Amino acid sequence: MRYLTLFILLLVGSSCNWTASREKKTREYLNEEIGNIDWEEVDKYPLFDSCDETVSKEEQKNCFAQVLLTHFSNYLDDAFYATELTSQDTIYIDLLMKETGELQVMDIINGELLQDDLSYFTSQIKTSLDSLPELKPALKRGIPVKAKFRVPIVLSPQ
C-alpha cells in the first residue's frame, strides 16, 4: 500500500511539470510565429465586387487600384480645376481602409498648381468615397485588418 501511495504522489507531483513544459512550448511557438509575420503586407488586398478573389495577390492589387482610380477619374472629370490647369500636376491621396471596408482620407499631398483649390479638391475626394461600390476589407491570416494606401492622381489640362 505504501508503494502505491508513493507512486501516486510521484505521478501527481510530476504531472505539473508536464503541463508547465507544454504551456512553455506553446508560448515559445506562438512568439516564434508572431515574429515571423510580415506586418507590412496583407495576405489579400481589398476587393471590389467586380474584382476576382481567386486571382494572384498582385492581380488583386491591380484590380483594386484600377477600380479606385477609374472611380476617382469619373467623379473628378467634371470638376472645374481640370480645365483650368495649364500643366500637369500630381496629387497623392493617403487612404485608410478600416476593417469594415470603409475608406477614409488621411491626408492629401497636393502638387504645386492646386494650392488655392485644395479644400475644394479634398471635399470632392471625400464625397466621391461615399459613392464607391461595395468594398471588402484587406485580410491578414483570414482576419479583416486596417490597411493604408497612397493613390497618385495625375491632373492634366484638357
Backbone hydrogen bonds in HBPLUS format (Angstrom, degrees):
<---DONOR---> <-ACCEPTOR-->    atom                        ^
c    i                          cat <-CA-CA->   ^        H-A-AA   ^      H-
h    n   atom  resd res      DA  || num        DHA   H-A  angle D-A-AA Bond
n    s   type  num  typ     dist DA aas  dist angle  dist       angle   num
A0005-THR N   A0001-MET O   2.98 MM   4  6.29 160.4  2.02 153.2 157.8     1
A0006-LEU N   A0002-ARG O   2.84 MM   4  6.05 163.3  1.87 153.7 158.9     2
A0007-PHE N   A0003-TYR O   2.84 MM   4  5.94 154.4  1.90 142.5 149.8     3
A0008-ILE N   A0004-LEU O   2.99 MM   4  6.19 157.3  2.04 147.4 152.9     4
A0009-LEU N   A0005-THR O   2.98 MM   4  6.19 161.5  2.01 150.4 155.4     5
A0010-LEU N   A0006-LEU O   2.98 MM   4  6.21 155.3  2.04 147.0 153.6     6
A0011-LEU N   A0007-PHE O   2.96 MM   4  6.21 155.4  2.02 145.5 152.5     7
A0012-VAL N   A0008-ILE O   2.92 MM   4  6.15 166.2  1.94 155.2 158.2     8
A0013-GLY N   A0009-LEU O   2.94 MM   4  6.02 162.4  1.97 146.8 152.2     9
A0014-SER N   A0010-LEU O   2.95 MM   4  6.03 152.4  2.03 145.6 152.4    10
A0015-SER N   A0011-LEU O   2.98 MM   4  6.00 138.5  2.16 145.1 155.3    11
A0017-ASN N   A0014-SER O   3.16 MM   3  5.39 129.5  2.43 101.5 113.5    12
A0019-THR N   A0015-SER O   3.24 MM   4  6.54 159.1  2.28 150.1 154.0    13
A0020-ALA N   A0016-CYS O   3.01 MM   4  6.21 161.8  2.04 147.3 152.7    14
A0021-SER N   A0017-ASN O   2.94 MM   4  6.04 161.7  1.97 147.7 152.3    15
A0022-ARG N   A0018-TRP O   3.03 MM   4  6.15 154.1  2.10 143.3 150.4    16
A0023-GLU N   A0019-THR O   2.94 MM   4  6.16 157.7  1.99 150.1 156.0    17
A0024-LYS N   A0020-ALA O   2.92 MM   4  6.10 154.5  1.99 145.8 153.2    18
A0025-LYS N   A0021-SER O   2.93 MM   4  6.10 155.8  1.99 144.8 150.9    19
A0026-THR N   A0022-ARG O   2.97 MM   4  6.18 151.8  2.05 142.5 150.4    20
A0027-ARG N   A0023-GLU O   2.96 MM   4  6.23 159.3  2.01 149.0 153.9    21
A0028-GLU N   A0024-LYS O   2.95 MM   4  6.18 161.7  1.98 149.3 154.4    22
A0029-TYR N   A0025-LYS O   2.91 MM   4  6.08 160.2  1.95 147.6 153.0    23
A0030-LEU N   A0026-THR O   2.90 MM   4  6.08 160.9  1.94 149.8 155.2    24
A0031-ASN N   A0027-ARG O   2.87 MM   4  6.07 164.5  1.89 153.9 157.8    25
A0032-GLU N   A0028-GLU O   2.95 MM   4  6.13 152.5  2.03 144.9 152.8    26
A0033-GLU N   A0029-TYR O   2.91 MM   4  6.17 158.3  1.96 150.5 156.3    27
A0034-ILE N   A0030-LEU O   2.93 MM   4  6.15 161.6  1.97 153.2 158.1    28
A0035-GLY N   A0031-ASN O   3.01 MM   4  6.13 149.6  2.10 139.3 147.6    29
A0036-ASN N   A0032-GLU O   3.13 MM   4  6.37 129.7  2.39 138.0 150.7    30
A0036-ASN N   A0033-GLU O   3.11 MM   3  5.12 134.9  2.32  95.9 108.3    31
A0037-ILE N   A0034-ILE O   3.36 MM   3  5.43 158.1  2.41 102.0 108.3    32
A0043-ASP N   A0139-LEU O   2.80 MM  96  5.67 137.1  1.98 146.9 160.7    33
A0044-LYS N   A0139-LEU O   3.10 MM  95  5.01 155.2  2.16 140.4 141.2    34
A0139-LEU N   A0044-LYS O   2.96 MM  95  5.01 159.1  2.00 137.8 143.9    35
A0047-LEU N   A0136-LYS O   3.08 MM  89  5.14 145.1  2.20 130.3 140.9    36
A0136-LYS N   A0047-LEU O   2.77 MM  89  5.14 175.3  1.77 154.1 155.5    37
A0051-CYS N   A0048-PHE O   3.00 MM   3  5.41 161.1  2.03 114.5 120.7    38
A0060-GLN N   A0056-SER O   2.96 MM   4  6.29 150.9  2.05 149.6 158.4    39
A0061-LYS N   A0057-LYS O   2.98 MM   4  6.23 155.6  2.04 146.3 152.6    40
A0062-ASN N   A0058-GLU O   2.97 MM   4  6.25 157.6  2.02 145.6 151.5    41
A0063-CYS N   A0059-GLU O   2.92 MM   4  6.10 156.9  1.97 145.9 152.0    42
A0064-PHE N   A0060-GLN O   2.95 MM   4  6.14 165.0  1.97 151.6 155.6    43
A0065-ALA N   A0061-LYS O   2.99 MM   4  6.20 167.1  2.01 151.4 154.8    44
A0066-GLN N   A0062-ASN O   2.86 MM   4  5.96 159.3  1.90 147.5 153.9    45
A0067-VAL N   A0063-CYS O   2.95 MM   4  6.09 169.5  1.96 155.7 157.7    46
A0068-LEU N   A0064-PHE O   3.05 MM   4  6.15 163.0  2.08 148.7 154.0    47
A0069-LEU N   A0065-ALA O   2.87 MM   4  5.98 166.9  1.88 152.6 156.4    48
A0070-THR N   A0066-GLN O   2.90 MM   4  5.96 158.0  1.95 146.5 153.2    49
A0071-HIS N   A0067-VAL O   2.96 MM   4  6.08 154.9  2.02 143.6 150.5    50
A0072-PHE N   A0068-LEU O   2.97 MM   4  6.27 166.2  1.99 152.8 156.0    51
A0073-SER N   A0069-LEU O   2.84 MM   4  5.95 162.7  1.87 148.3 153.9    52
A0074-ASN N   A0070-THR O   2.91 MM   4  6.06 165.5  1.93 150.7 154.1    53
A0075-TYR N   A0071-HIS O   2.93 MM   4  6.07 158.4  1.98 150.3 156.8    54
A0076-LEU N   A0072-PHE O   2.84 MM   4  5.91 156.5  1.89 153.8 159.6    55
A0077-ASP N   A0073-SER O   3.04 MM   4  5.85 119.4  2.42 140.5 152.5    56
A0079-ALA N   A0076-LEU O   3.09 MM   3  5.30 160.0  2.13 111.4 117.7    57
A0083-THR N   A0080-PHE O   3.15 MM   3  5.78 143.3  2.29 114.3 122.6    58
A0089-ASP N   A0155-LEU O   2.76 MM  66  5.14 156.7  1.81 153.1 160.0    59
A0155-LEU N   A0089-ASP O   2.66 MM  66  5.14 162.2  1.69 169.8 171.5    60
A0091-ILE N   A0153-ILE O   2.82 MM  62  5.18 164.6  1.85 149.2 154.1    61
A0153-ILE N   A0091-ILE O   2.71 MM  62  5.18 164.3  1.73 161.6 167.0    62
A0092-TYR N   A0109-ILE O   2.96 MM  17  5.05 168.1  1.97 146.2 148.1    63
A0109-ILE N   A0092-TYR O   2.77 MM  17  5.05 162.6  1.80 157.6 160.7    64
A0093-ILE N   A0151-VAL O   2.83 MM  58  5.08 165.0  1.85 142.7 147.5    65
A0151-VAL N   A0093-ILE O   2.80 MM  58  5.08 166.0  1.82 145.7 148.8    66
A0094-ASP N   A0107-ASP O   2.80 MM  13  5.07 170.3  1.81 156.7 159.2    67
A0106-MET N   A0094-ASP O   2.75 MM  12  5.38 163.9  1.78 155.1 158.1    68
A0107-ASP N   A0094-ASP O   3.35 MM  13  5.07 157.6  2.40 129.2 132.8    69
A0095-LEU N   A0149-PHE O   2.72 MM  54  5.12 164.3  1.74 155.0 160.5    70
A0149-PHE N   A0095-LEU O   2.89 MM  54  5.12 157.4  1.94 146.2 151.0    71
A0096-LEU N   A0104-GLN O   2.80 MM   8  5.18 162.0  1.84 154.4 160.6    72
A0104-GLN N   A0096-LEU O   2.88 MM   8  5.18 143.8  2.01 140.3 152.0    73
A0097-MET N   A0147-ALA O   2.75 MM  50  5.14 175.1  1.75 163.5 165.3    74
A0147-ALA N   A0097-MET O   2.99 MM  50  5.14 149.2  2.09 138.2 146.4    75
A0098-LYS N   A0102-GLU O   2.89 MM   4  5.37 168.4  1.91 157.1 158.9    76
A0101-GLY N   A0098-LYS O   3.02 MM   3  5.46 165.2  2.04 115.4 120.2    77
A0121-PHE N   A0117-ASP O   2.91 MM   4  6.10 164.3  1.93 157.6 162.7    78
A0122-THR N   A0118-LEU O   2.80 MM   4  5.96 161.5  1.83 152.8 157.8    79
A0123-SER N   A0119-SER O   3.04 MM   4  6.22 161.0  2.07 144.5 149.1    80
A0124-GLN N   A0120-TYR O   2.96 MM   4  6.21 151.6  2.05 147.3 155.5    81
A0125-ILE N   A0121-PHE O   2.93 MM   4  6.24 156.2  1.99 152.7 158.9    82
A0126-LYS N   A0122-THR O   2.99 MM   4  6.23 167.3  2.00 154.6 157.8    83
A0127-THR N   A0123-SER O   2.95 MM   4  6.06 154.2  2.02 143.2 150.4    84
A0128-SER N   A0124-GLN O   2.90 MM   4  6.08 150.0  1.99 143.7 152.2    85
A0129-LEU N   A0125-ILE O   3.13 MM   4  6.43 139.6  2.30 145.9 155.8    86
A0130-ASP N   A0127-THR O   3.12 MM   3  5.45 138.3  2.30 103.8 114.7    87
A0131-SER N   A0128-SER O   3.17 MM   3  5.48 144.5  2.31 103.9 113.2    88
A0132-LEU N   A0129-LEU O   3.32 MM   3  5.28 166.8  2.34 106.3 107.3    89
A0145-VAL N   A0138-ALA O   3.01 MM   7  5.76 155.6  2.07 141.9 146.5    90
A0140-LYS N   A0143-ILE O   2.96 MM   3  5.30 160.8  2.00 141.6 145.6    91
A0143-ILE N   A0140-LYS O   3.13 MM   3  5.30 163.7  2.16 108.1 113.1    92
